[in-house]
């Protein structure tokens, strides 16, 4: 530490850094496991454990550290991403390396959201296809939007029973102050390496209000989910781009599909920390 921070502030900063080292990462795509890091030689750590002999050592320490959260009374979802009584944290079985732990959780996440494996994902796929190809305005909010926005879709050009379906592109984003915005995922992946050389994937689910009401210059700022897309048809070698209307969704998505992902991990040998 540099400067005249008092002891209390130093401890708060170190504890926040410790939580980042245990459950998060640094840089781009950190919520998907990129940027996970390990502190080798901590100094003045206020007895916070930064290294662990093996998976069970990490599991016991994290369960104890997060135990107080369970005792907190449930109320409304928090406005911003944070640990709350609604949070879930699970850990995978130990893999032989950090790379293998990351590859496995990545595949599980991809497969779960694939429309060929998941009914909710198929419904989202069909909803977007109907909108882009047939112009059918969606009546329900795509469930996969709960994993974060924007969520993009792409359908290749295809011959269907003699009728050529053009290339289709679309997506769901967040309309903020009249502009396309983003909504970070409530799912965070972290790869924790242990002294025995093995590693585990730690998945944290930290739900918050999907479209919280905010203020700017004393005025309320509304956020809405929006769907958009284009058809790209080739006419005499030139692409003719047909833009679709951009209807808004009245309601944000539920977190049911995200919660289903956590339950699937538990059913596939992951262990609940929180």
Helices and strands as residue ranges (DSSP letters): H 7-23, H 55-70, E 88-91, H 98-113, H 119-129, I 130-134, G 143-147, E 151-155, E 158-160, E 163-165, E 167-176, E 179-181, E 187-193, E 199-205, E 214-216, E 219-221, E 223-235, E 238-243, H 256-267, E 271-272
